[in-house]
Amino acid sequence: MYSRNEILVVAGSVVLRSAISLCLPGVSKTLQSSIQLSTLMTSHASLLEGIYLQELGLDPYDGGLVHQAPLLVSLMSQLQGTYDLLYPLIDAYIVITLIKLAKAKNLKLAPWIVGASYAFNPIAVLANQAKSSMIFTNASIVSALYYAVEGYASLSALWIAIASYLSYTPVFLIIPLTKVVARAGNVLNFISVLILSVGLLIGASYQITGDWKFLNSTYMTVISFSKIAPNMGLWWYFFTEMFEFFIPFYTMVFSLYNVAFVVPIALKIEGLFAFVMTIGWLNFSKPYPELTDLPVYLSLLLILEPCFPYLGYVLLSALLFLHSIILAPIFYHLWIDLGSGNSNFFYAITLAYSLAMATTIGDFLWAYVQMSYHDEHPEEKNVKLSQL
């Protein structure tokens, strides 16, 4: 059963997003072109292009413009005309799942607060209007975590398979998620369903498209970073300034760096904590990040409530996020629209955003180390640890 506050949060989430779509349709159209809220891989325009080409009987993946998964393109083609309701409902589902996750962890924090942190996050509201396909990936990731915490290994495997199918980077979340599932002793079941689910999704995609071109468009484009375009990440600026001869080598280096810390984090710390930290790390290091990634990550940080007393840089992180989120569209406008700036303007803000993400990760990891030490040595509860 849901409390009155929880119902109000979910209802408020739907009403707020639907009201903006109905009363201010121009806002949605403007935000759909924002490179802060979607990328070449997730933009609504790319999805609509895929639907249009599919309806004409053409291969959506021939022109290199469509990067969404084939099953998503086919599903969304059947739901045309419902998008203004569909996207708010997906966000409402995320809110409900976050509330259930908070209940499952028995937090001191009221579950409706965790849901509200996503429902009324301005970035989540704007991202919903931008209609980035990343929202479907986020819903799948949150679902996978919830079912893993509850001990439903098969459902968790299915949802993380869907997330990995829709967007390449969630595949690395399988590592910490396996550790969460292992607490209930269902690892073999989890892995079996995961492999089967991925196989069925890829096989169904082949049946729809008739060839394997979609693999290059949806996954290899991300791995090889073959489409260089400004976004909220670190990759694009380096590769625009780099000699072409060095690009393959540094693509490999950046890709390895993207995953280098996933296994150590998963091995060293508790499963749920590792999962959330891995989300933060991937948001920091992946080639095509967007602000749509941020609200779910921030809401999941609330699940790590036991670490709160040990945090030291909350204000710094908050100010960095606020600074970068406000200035990113302004500096991009100065650079692209007015021509009174250059790429350094916008890249400086993406650096600030990445620093904010890195600060939260470092702060929570150090908080976890302190908390673990004090749990193991309660007699030294008042001893302040030093970070080297």
One Martini backbone bead per residue (centre of mass of N, CA, C, O) as a GRO file, in nm:
protein
  388
    1MET     BB    1   0.100   0.035   0.016
    2TYR     BB    2   0.017   0.377  -0.018
    3SER     BB    3   0.062   0.678   0.069
    4ARG     BB    4  -0.042   0.992   0.039
    5ASN     BB    5   0.231   1.116  -0.043
    6GLU     BB    6   0.299   0.912  -0.268
    7ILE     BB    7   0.054   0.969  -0.447
    8LEU     BB    8   0.111   1.274  -0.484
    9VAL     BB    9   0.384   1.244  -0.623
   10VAL     BB   10   0.292   1.082  -0.869
   11ALA     BB   11   0.069   1.273  -0.962
   12GLY     BB   12   0.247   1.528  -0.983
   13SER     BB   13   0.433   1.421  -1.202
   14VAL     BB   14   0.219   1.389  -1.425
   15VAL     BB   15   0.086   1.669  -1.421
   16LEU     BB   16   0.333   1.845  -1.474
   17ARG     BB   17   0.421   1.719  -1.749
   18SER     BB   18   0.146   1.738  -1.897
   19ALA     BB   19   0.102   2.044  -1.870
   20ILE     BB   20   0.345   2.132  -2.036
   21SER     BB   21   0.269   1.985  -2.300
   22LEU     BB   22  -0.017   2.128  -2.333
   23CYS     BB   23   0.055   2.444  -2.265
   24LEU     BB   24   0.385   2.409  -2.374
   25PRO     BB   25   0.485   2.290  -2.667
   26GLY     BB   26   0.741   2.467  -2.730
   27VAL     BB   27   0.927   2.354  -2.511
   28SER     BB   28   0.966   2.070  -2.622
   29LYS     BB   29   1.088   2.150  -2.899
   30THR     BB   30   1.333   2.297  -2.783
   31LEU     BB   31   1.451   2.061  -2.599
   32GLN     BB   32   1.500   1.848  -2.831
   33SER     BB   33   1.768   2.032  -2.926
   34SER     BB   34   1.922   1.972  -2.672
   35ILE     BB   35   2.253   1.874  -2.582
   36GLN     BB   36   2.200   1.835  -2.269
   37LEU     BB   37   1.929   1.624  -2.296
   38SER     BB   38   2.070   1.507  -2.559
   39THR     BB   39   2.181   1.289  -2.814
   40LEU     BB   40   2.254   1.117  -3.093
   41MET     BB   41   2.155   0.844  -2.941
   42THR     BB   42   1.863   0.988  -2.796
   43SER     BB   43   1.703   1.149  -2.981
   44HIS     BB   44   1.392   1.226  -3.100
   45ALA     BB   45   1.465   1.276  -3.396
   46SER     BB   46   1.593   0.998  -3.443
   47LEU     BB   47   1.341   0.833  -3.380
   48LEU     BB   48   1.155   0.961  -3.598
   49GLU     BB   49   1.332   0.879  -3.835
   50GLY     BB   50   1.305   0.574  -3.794
   51ILE     BB   51   0.998   0.560  -3.824
   52TYR     BB   52   0.978   0.683  -4.107
   53LEU     BB   53   1.157   0.473  -4.256
   54GLN     BB   54   0.994   0.223  -4.174
   55GLU     BB   55   0.721   0.315  -4.310
   56LEU     BB   56   0.875   0.317  -4.604
   57GLY     BB   57   1.063   0.046  -4.604
   58LEU     BB   58   1.326   0.131  -4.471
   59ASP     BB   59   1.643   0.138  -4.348
   60PRO     BB   60   1.730   0.309  -4.061
   61TYR     BB   61   2.062   0.214  -4.079
   62ASP     BB   62   2.180   0.342  -4.350
   63GLY     BB   63   2.237   0.668  -4.278
   64GLY     BB   64   2.340   0.719  -3.965
   65LEU     BB   65   2.090   0.856  -3.776
   66VAL     BB   66   2.016   0.591  -3.626
   67HIS     BB   67   2.049   0.463  -3.261
   68GLN     BB   68   1.821   0.304  -3.192
   69ALA     BB   69   1.657   0.040  -3.113
   70PRO     BB   70   1.448  -0.153  -3.298
   71LEU     BB   71   1.226  -0.213  -3.082
   72LEU     BB   72   1.179   0.084  -3.009
   73VAL     BB   73   1.095   0.185  -3.285
   74SER     BB   74   0.853  -0.008  -3.320
   75LEU     BB   75   0.698   0.071  -3.063
   76MET     BB   76   0.679   0.385  -3.118
   77SER     BB   77   0.515   0.354  -3.385
   78GLN     BB   78   0.254   0.245  -3.216
   79LEU     BB   79   0.258   0.529  -3.016
   80GLN     BB   80   0.157   0.745  -3.176
   81GLY     BB   81   0.015   1.026  -2.996
   82THR     BB   82   0.127   0.940  -2.679
   83TYR     BB   83   0.384   1.091  -2.571
   84ASP     BB   84   0.262   1.305  -2.364
   85LEU     BB   85   0.193   1.046  -2.174
   86LEU     BB   86   0.421   0.837  -2.174
   87TYR     BB   87   0.658   0.991  -2.040
   88PRO     BB   88   0.518   1.054  -1.766
   89LEU     BB   89   0.471   0.749  -1.701
   90ILE     BB   90   0.764   0.666  -1.688
   91ASP     BB   91   0.837   0.857  -1.457
   92ALA     BB   92   0.631   0.739  -1.259
   93TYR     BB   93   0.762   0.462  -1.250
   94ILE     BB   94   1.028   0.558  -1.129
   95VAL     BB   95   0.907   0.671  -0.870
   96ILE     BB   96   0.782   0.408  -0.765
   97THR     BB   97   1.049   0.244  -0.760
   98LEU     BB   98   1.196   0.428  -0.559
   99ILE     BB   99   0.997   0.388  -0.329
  100LYS     BB  100   1.030   0.078  -0.309
  101LEU     BB  101   1.334   0.085  -0.256
  102ALA     BB  102   1.321   0.246   0.008
  103LYS     BB  103   1.150   0.034   0.158
  104ALA     BB  104   1.349  -0.208   0.126
  105LYS     BB  105   1.581  -0.035   0.300
  106ASN     BB  106   1.476   0.109   0.555
  107LEU     BB  107   1.464   0.409   0.579
  108LYS     BB  108   1.453   0.706   0.748
  109LEU     BB  109   1.369   0.808   0.500
  110ALA     BB  110   1.113   0.895   0.330
  111PRO     BB  111   1.004   0.756   0.039
  112TRP     BB  112   0.870   1.014  -0.088
  113ILE     BB  113   1.135   1.176  -0.105
  114VAL     BB  114   1.273   1.005  -0.317
  115GLY     BB  115   1.054   1.046  -0.531
  116ALA     BB  116   1.057   1.363  -0.528
  117SER     BB  117   1.356   1.399  -0.624
  118TYR     BB  118   1.251   1.322  -0.915
  119ALA     BB  119   0.971   1.444  -0.982
  120PHE     BB  120   1.092   1.764  -0.895
  121ASN     BB  121   1.320   1.769  -1.081
  122PRO     BB  122   1.402   1.991  -1.319
  123ILE     BB  123   1.564   1.800  -1.503
  124ALA     BB  124   1.347   1.578  -1.529
  125VAL     BB  125   1.132   1.759  -1.654
  126LEU     BB  126   1.296   1.853  -1.902
  127ALA     BB  127   1.374   1.570  -2.008
  128ASN     BB  128   1.083   1.485  -2.066
  129GLN     BB  129   1.042   1.705  -2.290
  130ALA     BB  130   1.286   1.599  -2.473
  131LYS     BB  131   1.258   1.284  -2.524
  132SER     BB  132   1.461   1.093  -2.431
  133SER     BB  133   1.556   0.753  -2.453
  134MET     BB  134   1.692   0.738  -2.164
  135ILE     BB  135   1.436   0.689  -1.993
  136PHE     BB  136   1.420   0.380  -2.051
  137THR     BB  137   1.689   0.307  -1.925
  138ASN     BB  138   1.634   0.416  -1.640
  139ALA     BB  139   1.392   0.233  -1.580
  140SER     BB  140   1.555  -0.033  -1.608
  141ILE     BB  141   1.769   0.017  -1.390
  142VAL     BB  142   1.581   0.055  -1.146
  143SER     BB  143   1.442  -0.220  -1.174
  144ALA     BB  144   1.691  -0.400  -1.145
  145LEU     BB  145   1.760  -0.306  -0.858
  146TYR     BB  146   1.499  -0.373  -0.711
  147TYR     BB  147   1.490  -0.683  -0.778
  148ALA     BB  148   1.763  -0.745  -0.649
  149VAL     BB  149   1.694  -0.655  -0.358
  150GLU     BB  150   1.434  -0.861  -0.351
  151GLY     BB  151   1.544  -1.140  -0.513
  152TYR     BB  152   1.474  -1.108  -0.834
  153ALA     BB  153   1.675  -1.230  -1.064
  154SER     BB  154   1.516  -1.252  -1.332
  155LEU     BB  155   1.406  -0.961  -1.344
  156SER     BB  156   1.677  -0.821  -1.323
  157ALA     BB  157   1.797  -0.945  -1.581
  158LEU     BB  158   1.587  -0.837  -1.778
  159TRP     BB  159   1.630  -0.528  -1.721
  160ILE     BB  160   1.940  -0.515  -1.781
  161ALA     BB  161   1.908  -0.616  -2.069
  162ILE     BB  162   1.737  -0.380  -2.170
  163ALA     BB  163   1.936  -0.155  -2.099
  164SER     BB  164   2.172  -0.271  -2.277
  165TYR     BB  165   2.010  -0.263  -2.542
  166LEU     BB  166   1.942   0.049  -2.546
  167SER     BB  167   2.232   0.088  -2.391
  168TYR     BB  168   2.555   0.015  -2.360
  169THR     BB  169   2.667   0.096  -2.062
  170PRO     BB  170   2.484  -0.096  -1.868
  171VAL     BB  171   2.661  -0.353  -1.889
  172PHE     BB  172   2.847  -0.266  -1.635
  173LEU     BB  173   2.616  -0.316  -1.414
  174ILE     BB  174   2.632  -0.625  -1.387
  175ILE     BB  175   2.855  -0.652  -1.180
  176PRO     BB  176   2.718  -0.520  -0.923
  177LEU     BB  177   2.446  -0.671  -0.953
  178THR     BB  178   2.555  -0.954  -0.891
  179LYS     BB  179   2.619  -0.882  -0.594
  180VAL     BB  180   2.329  -0.831  -0.508
  181VAL     BB  181   2.214  -1.111  -0.590
  182ALA     BB  182   2.413  -1.293  -0.415
  183ARG     BB  183   2.265  -1.256  -0.138
  184ALA     BB  184   2.036  -1.476  -0.252
  185GLY     BB  185   2.175  -1.703  -0.442
  186ASN     BB  186   2.106  -1.615  -0.782
  187VAL     BB  187   2.334  -1.612  -1.005
  188LEU     BB  188   2.270  -1.833  -1.214
  189ASN     BB  189   1.991  -1.730  -1.285
  190PHE     BB  190   2.078  -1.449  -1.372
  191ILE     BB  191   2.272  -1.529  -1.605
  192SER     BB  192   2.076  -1.698  -1.772
  193VAL     BB  193   1.860  -1.477  -1.824
  194LEU     BB  194   2.049  -1.270  -1.945
  195ILE     BB  195   2.145  -1.427  -2.193
  196LEU     BB  196   1.863  -1.489  -2.305
  197SER     BB  197   1.761  -1.195  -2.332
  198VAL     BB  198   1.977  -1.086  -2.520
  199GLY     BB  199   1.933  -1.292  -2.744
  200LEU     BB  200   1.633  -1.220  -2.800
  201LEU     BB  201   1.672  -0.918  -2.865
  202ILE     BB  202   1.872  -0.953  -3.099
  203GLY     BB  203   1.701  -1.151  -3.265
  204ALA     BB  204   1.452  -0.965  -3.299
  205SER     BB  205   1.607  -0.742  -3.447
  206TYR     BB  206   1.685  -0.913  -3.691
  207GLN     BB  207   1.394  -0.978  -3.781
  208ILE     BB  208   1.318  -0.678  -3.840
  209THR     BB  209   1.576  -0.588  -4.029
  210GLY     BB  210   1.757  -0.842  -4.173
  211ASP     BB  211   2.018  -0.741  -4.013
  212TRP     BB  212   2.339  -0.605  -3.858
  213LYS     BB  213   2.348  -0.284  -3.866
  214PHE     BB  214   2.246  -0.203  -3.578
  215LEU     BB  215   2.508  -0.261  -3.421
  216ASN     BB  216   2.668  -0.018  -3.527
  217SER     BB  217   2.461   0.213  -3.451
  218THR     BB  218   2.413   0.136  -3.131
  219TYR     BB  219   2.726   0.041  -3.040
  220MET     BB  220   2.984   0.111  -3.216
  221THR     BB  221   2.951   0.417  -3.203
  222VAL     BB  222   3.017   0.429  -2.901
  223ILE     BB  223   3.285   0.273  -2.883
  224SER     BB  224   3.427   0.455  -3.127
  225PHE     BB  225   3.336   0.749  -3.150
  226SER     BB  226   3.237   0.837  -3.461
  227LYS     BB  227   3.055   1.075  -3.328
  228ILE     BB  228   3.139   1.405  -3.310
  229ALA     BB  229   2.987   1.585  -3.034
  230PRO     BB  230   2.851   1.793  -2.836
  231ASN     BB  231   2.856   1.755  -2.475
  232MET     BB  232   2.867   1.667  -2.119
  233GLY     BB  233   3.150   1.566  -2.178
  234LEU     BB  234   3.506   1.479  -2.249
  235TRP     BB  235   3.565   1.367  -2.539
  236TRP     BB  236   3.504   1.567  -2.780
  237TYR     BB  237   3.739   1.774  -2.747
  238PHE     BB  238   3.981   1.589  -2.787
  239PHE     BB  239   3.894   1.483  -3.081
  240THR     BB  240   3.892   1.766  -3.224
  241GLU     BB  241   4.216   1.818  -3.145
  242MET     BB  242   4.299   1.560  -3.291
  243PHE     BB  243   4.480   1.363  -3.464
  244GLU     BB  244   4.380   1.109  -3.666
  245PHE     BB  245   4.608   0.903  -3.603
  246PHE     BB  246   4.525   0.888  -3.274
  247ILE     BB  247   4.228   0.798  -3.238
  248PRO     BB  248   4.230   0.485  -3.198
  249PHE     BB  249   4.404   0.483  -2.943
  250TYR     BB  250   4.226   0.685  -2.764
  251THR     BB  251   3.972   0.522  -2.778
  252MET     BB  252   4.082   0.283  -2.620
  253VAL     BB  253   4.167   0.437  -2.366
  254PHE     BB  254   3.887   0.559  -2.295
  255SER     BB  255   3.736   0.287  -2.282
  256LEU     BB  256   3.906   0.168  -2.051
  257TYR     BB  257   3.851   0.399  -1.851
  258ASN     BB  258   3.543   0.355  -1.835
  259VAL     BB  259   3.599   0.044  -1.692
  260ALA     BB  260   3.840   0.030  -1.480
  261PHE     BB  261   3.652   0.087  -1.200
  262VAL     BB  262   3.426  -0.125  -1.182
  263VAL     BB  263   3.557  -0.376  -1.054
  264PRO     BB  264   3.684  -0.253  -0.796
  265ILE     BB  265   3.420  -0.146  -0.680
  266ALA     BB  266   3.270  -0.424  -0.672
  267LEU     BB  267   3.487  -0.573  -0.489
  268LYS     BB  268   3.513  -0.363  -0.236
  269ILE     BB  269   3.202  -0.311  -0.223
  270GLU     BB  270   2.891  -0.295  -0.178
  271GLY     BB  271   2.651  -0.358  -0.407
  272LEU     BB  272   2.464  -0.106  -0.402
  273PHE     BB  273   2.689   0.100  -0.384
  274ALA     BB  274   2.835   0.010  -0.644
  275PHE     BB  275   2.604   0.068  -0.837
  276VAL     BB  276   2.582   0.375  -0.791
  277MET     BB  277   2.881   0.443  -0.848
  278THR     BB  278   2.877   0.334  -1.140
  279ILE     BB  279   2.679   0.532  -1.251
  280GLY     BB  280   2.852   0.779  -1.195
  281TRP     BB  281   3.099   0.690  -1.358
  282LEU     BB  282   2.955   0.663  -1.634
  283ASN     BB  283   2.856   0.957  -1.644
  284PHE     BB  284   3.153   1.067  -1.647
  285SER     BB  285   3.298   0.857  -1.888
  286LYS     BB  286   3.118   0.862  -2.113
  287PRO     BB  287   3.074   0.971  -2.446
  288TYR     BB  288   2.730   1.025  -2.406
  289PRO     BB  289   2.630   1.245  -2.211
  290GLU     BB  290   2.353   1.361  -1.994
  291LEU     BB  291   2.118   1.512  -1.791
  292THR     BB  292   1.927   1.260  -1.780
  293ASP     BB  293   2.122   1.098  -1.582
  294LEU     BB  294   2.108   1.259  -1.304
  295PRO     BB  295   1.839   1.217  -1.132
  296VAL     BB  296   1.874   0.915  -1.066
  297TYR     BB  297   2.143   0.939  -0.922
  298LEU     BB  298   2.053   1.135  -0.696
  299SER     BB  299   1.827   0.950  -0.583
  300LEU     BB  300   2.016   0.705  -0.516
  301LEU     BB  301   2.185   0.853  -0.299
  302LEU     BB  302   1.954   0.837  -0.081
  303ILE     BB  303   1.996   0.526  -0.029
  304LEU     BB  304   2.285   0.617   0.114
  305GLU     BB  305   2.220   0.728   0.409
  306PRO     BB  306   2.447   0.615   0.609
  307CYS     BB  307   2.669   0.826   0.478
  308PHE     BB  308   2.593   1.123   0.548
  309PRO     BB  309   2.773   1.188   0.811
  310TYR     BB  310   3.052   1.157   0.616
  311LEU     BB  311   3.015   1.396   0.454
  312GLY     BB  312   3.210   1.691   0.299
  313TYR     BB  313   3.090   1.793  -0.023
  314VAL     BB  314   2.797   1.895  -0.073
  315LEU     BB  315   2.817   2.196  -0.146
  316LEU     BB  316   3.019   2.174  -0.374
  317SER     BB  317   2.854   1.986  -0.556
  318ALA     BB  318   2.600   2.162  -0.579
  319LEU     BB  319   2.743   2.412  -0.705
  320LEU     BB  320   2.857   2.271  -0.953
  321PHE     BB  321   2.592   2.182  -1.072
  322LEU     BB  322   2.455   2.457  -1.085
  323HIS     BB  323   2.663   2.603  -1.256
  324SER     BB  324   2.665   2.407  -1.508
  325ILE     BB  325   2.357   2.398  -1.574
  326ILE     BB  326   2.320   2.706  -1.624
  327LEU     BB  327   2.576   2.763  -1.827
  328ALA     BB  328   2.561   2.565  -2.064
  329PRO     BB  329   2.341   2.702  -2.251
  330ILE     BB  330   2.481   2.978  -2.264
  331PHE     BB  331   2.758   2.893  -2.390
  332TYR     BB  332   2.638   2.752  -2.635
  333HIS     BB  333   2.499   3.004  -2.749
  334LEU     BB  334   2.758   3.174  -2.782
  335TRP     BB  335   2.892   2.977  -2.979
  336ILE     BB  336   2.666   2.891  -3.198
  337ASP     BB  337   2.462   3.142  -3.231
  338LEU     BB  338   2.657   3.409  -3.187
  339GLY     BB  339   2.983   3.376  -3.209
  340SER     BB  340   3.123   3.496  -2.918
  341GLY     BB  341   3.255   3.215  -2.898
  342ASN     BB  342   3.383   2.898  -2.797
  343SER     BB  343   3.450   2.574  -2.709
  344ASN     BB  344   3.578   2.652  -2.434
  345PHE     BB  345   3.329   2.747  -2.292
  346PHE     BB  346   3.172   2.475  -2.287
  347TYR     BB  347   3.399   2.289  -2.177
  348ALA     BB  348   3.427   2.423  -1.901
  349ILE     BB  349   3.143   2.324  -1.807
  350THR     BB  350   3.188   2.019  -1.844
  351LEU     BB  351   3.410   2.012  -1.632
  352ALA     BB  352   3.234   2.101  -1.394
  353TYR     BB  353   3.037   1.865  -1.416
  354SER     BB  354   3.248   1.638  -1.383
  355LEU     BB  355   3.347   1.735  -1.108
  356ALA     BB  356   3.081   1.693  -0.962
  357MET     BB  357   3.068   1.390  -1.010
  358ALA     BB  358   3.345   1.321  -0.881
  359THR     BB  359   3.285   1.437  -0.599
  360THR     BB  360   3.055   1.245  -0.521
  361ILE     BB  361   3.210   0.985  -0.548
  362GLY     BB  362   3.443   1.048  -0.351
  363ASP     BB  363   3.268   1.115  -0.104
  364PHE     BB  364   3.116   0.839  -0.083
  365LEU     BB  365   3.361   0.653  -0.068
  366TRP     BB  366   3.481   0.777   0.191
  367ALA     BB  367   3.230   0.736   0.362
  368TYR     BB  368   3.233   0.426   0.340
  369VAL     BB  369   3.505   0.378   0.474
  370GLN     BB  370   3.433   0.505   0.746
  371MET     BB  371   3.183   0.336   0.810
  372SER     BB  372   3.322   0.058   0.803
  373TYR     BB  373   3.530   0.112   1.023
  374HIS     BB  374   3.325   0.185   1.254
  375ASP     BB  375   3.176  -0.089   1.243
  376GLU     BB  376   3.443  -0.259   1.315
  377HIS     BB  377   3.522   0.003   1.527
  378PRO     BB  378   3.333   0.122   1.774
  379GLU     BB  379   3.559   0.235   1.973
  380GLU     BB  380   3.632   0.452   1.713
  381LYS     BB  381   3.396   0.658   1.650
  382ASN     BB  382   3.566   0.942   1.720
  383VAL     BB  383   3.758   0.885   1.497
  384LYS     BB  384   3.939   1.060   1.261
  385LEU     BB  385   3.989   1.019   0.940
  386SER     BB  386   4.240   1.011   0.689
  387GLN     BB  387   4.303   1.144   0.367
  388LEU     BB  388   4.553   1.055   0.108
   0.00000   0.00000   0.00000
